[in-house]
Amino acid sequence: MGGGAGTPPNSVYSATVTTLLSRPLPGLARMRHSLAILAVGFIVHGPVRPVVRPDFPALVSQLSEGPGFFPSDNLVSNETSYLHVIGTLRERGIKGGAYVGVGPEQGFSYIAEIRPEIAFIVDIRRDNLLLHLLLKAIFSSSANRLEYLCLLFGRPVPPDLHAWTDRPLTDLLGWIDSTPVSRPLHERSHRALMAKVTSFGVPLSTEDRATIRRFHDEFATTGLELRYTNRGRSFRPWFPSIRDIYLATDLTGAQVSYLATEDRWRIVRAMEREDLIIPVVGDLAGPKALREIGRYLTETGRTVSAFYLSNVESYLFRGGTFPAFVANVKALPTEPRSVLIRSWFGRGAGQPAAPSGHLSTQQVHTVARFLQHVSIAGDQVSYWGVANDATVENPPVPPGR
């Protein structure tokens, strides 16, 4: 199933398949339901393969490396342009395969669009893994988008919760804005969510649990005004709020975040419930995480469809580790249409210009062209050069085309 005869017998994937095949057959109705889940139909790179539920805690451990430092809790992105690449992804047919990305929630919107078979969220901070465990628990506990938001922000749900299922996102955010936090409810919800988190099987220290509690309290206390902050820097009120991130649009003005519609949100929820979104602790230029992801994908017969980098390359250039990152990208199984998604925050003449009203601009760069550019540039490779090459490959498209 997927990996074929070449799958090593000691891999997490093989162990998962063996476990599935060795289980006693349930009743007919349950068996049909299980098979339907395993055969979720996505458009994929290559032949359609059954989606096998991985051993979640084992895979998290197998792929992760030691944590590093980043001067932010990074609970929310500051990239208001993050959805501007949706049109390009559609034009290029970027669907299925494996998604790899960094960061907190913004990756869910790429997942909702690409509909990968499996996704990996890689971050140098262990705290990002802890945040994603909390979000996974909330997805697992929610009937619809509004309940998800209420659990995240510590609000009670309305008595007619199911009547809100297909209402516009602005209505859902309006409920969060107008409904006070219920501290007793938030306390009870957090305890229930932590029981869910514990059930996922990822070992957690007392400090880990305290960090998850701190994050959850921050969402409840700050609400939809939650913004990106950086330790050692003054508060920057011009950074977007999480409300702005949720309501962000593509270049046509359409709302396409994972919360924009119930269908998009359910794509992410289904993957979370089936353990197909894997949080990984790792440095993109580190010795293990990306290489282990590449090995796992090769074993299971899948390729990377999209790799969302945010602006991590800028930090790698500053730290002198960009060549190690390039070597890690080469180790990932890709196809000619596989792409990198980059966020650019540069300023100055000759640099990629951010759209009016935005701090950042997004770029789509095919992996093949990226590697070709890096090879040709050699020792002269630069962050500006990489970003400029992506601009040449994909000239900016005027908004509202």
N, C-alpha and C positions, 0 to 999 in steps of 0.2 A: 504494500500500500504506500505509494509515493516513493519510498527509499529504494525499493527493489532489492535484488539479491545482494547488491553491494553495500547495504546498510550494516555497519558493524554491530555485532550482537550485544555489545556492552553499552550502546548508546541509549540515552534517555528515550529517544524515539522508538527504538526496538523494544525497550522495556514496556513502553506504553501500549504498543500493538499487542505484545504478548499478554499483557494484563487484560486488555479488551477481549482478546480471543479466548482467554481461559475462563472468563466469567460465565456462570450458568445463564442460559437463555431465559429472559423474563417472559411474562405473558405476551400474547400476540399483540395486543394494543400497545403495550409498553415497548415491545420490540420494534414495531413500526415507528413509534415516536423516536426511539434511539437512532434507528437507521436514517430517519429524516434529518436528525441533527448532524450525524456524521457525514451526510451527503449534501450539506449546504451548498447550493449552486452559485458560485461566483464566476465572473469572467476572469480567467487566469492566464498567466504567461505559460503557454504550453498546454498539454492535455488536461482536462478536468480530473482532479484527484479527490478522493474522499478526504474530508477534514478530520484528522485524528486528534483527539484531545490530548495534549501533552501532560506530562507529570509536572504540574506547575512549580511546586517548591524545588524539585530537583533541577528543573531547567533554569530557574532563577539562579540557583547556586552554581550550576555548571557554567553559565555564561558570564557571571559577574566576577569582577576583580576588586582590589582594595579601593576604598573611596578616596577622593581628593577634595580640594577646597574650592568653593566659589562664594563670593561675598554677597550672596542673596539667598533668601528662602525661595525665591522664584515661584511663588504660588500662582502667578498670573503673568502672561506674556506682555511685552511692551511693543509688539509688532502689529500695528493696526493694518498693515498691508498684507497680512499673512494669507488672505484668501484671494489675492489678486492673481494668483497662478492657477486658479481652478479652471479657467477657460483653456489655458495652455495644456493642462493635464488632460482635459477632455479631448482636445484636438489631437493630442499625441496618443490617445488610447491607453493612458496609464491606468490599468485596472488589474486587480488580482495580485498574484505573486506574494511577495513579502514586503511589508513596510518596515522601515527602520527610521527612527526619529529621536529627537531630543525634546526636553522641556516638559512643562506641565500639561494643561488641557488642550492647547492648540492642535496638538497632533491628532486628537480625536476627530477634528474636522477634516483633516486629510484622510483619515481612515474611513470616515463616512462617505467620502467621495470616491476613493480608490477601491474600497471593499476588498482589502487583501485577504488572503487565506490565513495569515498570521502576521502579527505586528510585534516589534520590539522597541521599547522606549528606553533609550540609553542615556544615562546622565552620570557625570563624575561624582555627584553628591548622592550619598545613601538616602538623604532626606527626600530626594525625588522619588525613589522607590517607595518610601513610606507614604508619601502623598498619594501615589498611584494605588497603593493597597487600600487606602481610605476611599478613593474614588471607585475602585472595584467593588468594595463593600456596598457603596451607595447605589451603584448600578444594579447590583444583585438584589437589592432590597426595594427597588422602585418599580411601580406599575406604569408610570409615565414621566414625561419631562418635568412636570410641576412637582411631583413627589420627589424626584431627584434633586431639584433645586431647593425644596423645603428641607430635605434632610441635610443638604450641604450647608445651608445658611441658617439652620436652627429655627425655622418657621413652622407653625402648624399648617397642615393641609386644609383646604376648604372642605366643607361637608359633602359637596358634590364633586369630588376630585375627578371622577371619570368624565364628567361633562367638560373638563378642561383639556382633554387629551388632544384635540385637534385645533385648539385656539392658537392665535398668533403668538409668537415669542414675546412680543411687546406686552401682551396681556399677562403672560406668566411672570415676566420681570416686574410688571406693575403690582402683582400680588406680593412678591417678595419685598418690594419697596414699601408697600402700604401696610404690611403685617409686621407687628413688633416681634422681636425674638422672644420665644418662650424658654426661659432658662431651665425650668424643670423638664420640659419636653426635650430640650437639647441634651440635657444630662442623660435622660433615659435613652434617647436615640443614640448617643455616643456609646453608651455601654453595649447596646445591641449591635451596633456597627463593629465595635472592637471584638465582639464574639465572632462575627463574620470574618474579620481580619485574621483572628487566631485560627479559624478553620481552614484558611488558605494554606497553612503549613509552613510558611516562611518563618524561621526562628526570629524572635523579637526580644530585645533586651528591655529592661525597665526604662532606659533612656529613649529607646525607639518608641515605646508606647507614650511616653511623655511628649515626644516630638509630634506624634500624630494628634494627640490631644491639643497641643498648642496650635497646630495648623487648623484643626476643626474649629477651635474657639475663635481664631482670627477671621475665618469666613463668617461665622455667626455675628461677631462683634462689628466688623467693618461692612459687611453686606456687599452690595453691588458696587460700592465705591472702592473696593479693594484694588490696590495698584502695585505695580512692580516697585520694589525698593532695593537699595544697594547699601550695604553696611559701609560706613565711612563717608557716605555722601549725603548731602541734605535732601530732604523730601522734594520730589519733582512733580508738582501738581499737573504739569502738562503731559505726563505719562498717561496712557489710557487706563480707564477703570475696567474691571472685569465685565461690567455692563457693555462698554464699548467693544470689547473683544467678542462678546456673545453676538452683538448686533452688527459686527463687521460684514462687509459685502464684497462680492467679486467686482470685476471691472465693469460689469453691466448694471451694477446697483442691486443685484439680487442677494438676499440673505442666504448664505450657504454654510453657516457653521453647523456643527453637529447638533446644536439645539434649535436650528431654524425650523425643522419639521419633526414630527413624531417618527416618521420613517427613517430619517437620518440618525436620530438618536437611538432607535432600536437596532440599527446595524452595529453600533458600538456596544450597546447593552448585550446583544447576542454574543459578540466576541468575548466580552468580559465574563459572561456567565459560562462560556465554554473554555475559559482559560487560554484564550488565543491572543491576548494582549499581555506580553511578558515584560515587566519592568526589569531593567538590568543596570547594575552599578558598573560604570566603566568610563574610562577616558577614550575619546575617539582616536587618540594617538597611543593608547596604552597597549600592553603586550598580550591582552587576553580577550576582552569583550567582543570586539568586532570580528576577530579571527575565529572565536568559538561560534559566533552567530553564523559566519560564513561556512564553517564546518557543518553545523547543524542543518543549514539550508541545503548544502550539497548532499548530505546524507538523505534528506527527505525529498530531494528532487525538485527544489524550488529556487527561483531567482528573485533578486531584489527588484521590485518595480519602482520604488521611490525611496529616497534617503533624504530626510529633512534635517538640515544642518544648523538652522538658525544662523547666527553669526559666529559659531564656534571656531571656524577657521581663523578668524582674526586673533583669537587667544592663542591658537596653535602657532601662528607665525611669530607672535611676540615671544612665546616660550621656546621657540626653536625646535618644535616637535612636528612641524607640518610634514616633513618627509616620512615620518613614521605613520602619520595619518594616511598619506598617499599609499604606502605599502599595505595598510589595512584595507583600504578601498579596493585595491587590486585583489585582495584575498576573498572578496565577496563575489558570489556567483551572480553575474549580471547578463543582460541581453542588450542588443544595440539600442533599444528604446528606453532602457533603465535611466532614471534621472536623479540628479541631486537638486534639492530645493534649498535655496540660500536666502538669508536675510542680510541686506546691506544697510549699514548705518553711516557710511562715509559721507563726507562733505568736501566740496572744493571742485575746482575746474577739472574737467575730464573724467570725473567720477560718476558712476551711475546715479542719476537724479531720483530722489524720492518724489512720488506723486504729491501734488498740492494737498496740504493738510495732513501729511503723514511724516512720521519720523524715519520710516524705513521704506525700502523697496524690496520686492521679492524677485528672485531669479530662478529659472529652470535651466539646468545645465546637464546635458547628457553625460553619463559617466564616461563613455568612450571619448567624447571630445575633451572633457576635463583631463583625463589621463594623457591624452595626446598633447594638450597644451602644456601640462606640467613636464612632460618628457622633452618637448622642444625647448621650453624655457630653461630647463636645467637648473644650474645654480642661480640663475637670474629670476627665478619664479617669485612672484610677489602676490600679495592679497589683491592689490589693485588689478594686476594682470589677469588673475583668475576671474575676478568679477567682470572685468571688461570683456573677456572672451565670451562669457555667458551673455553679455549684452549684445555682442556681435551675432551670436547664434540665435538669440531671441530678441529682436529689436522691440523697444517699448511700444505697447499698444495704447492708443488714447482711450481714456475712460468713455464708456457709453457707446462703444463701437457697435 
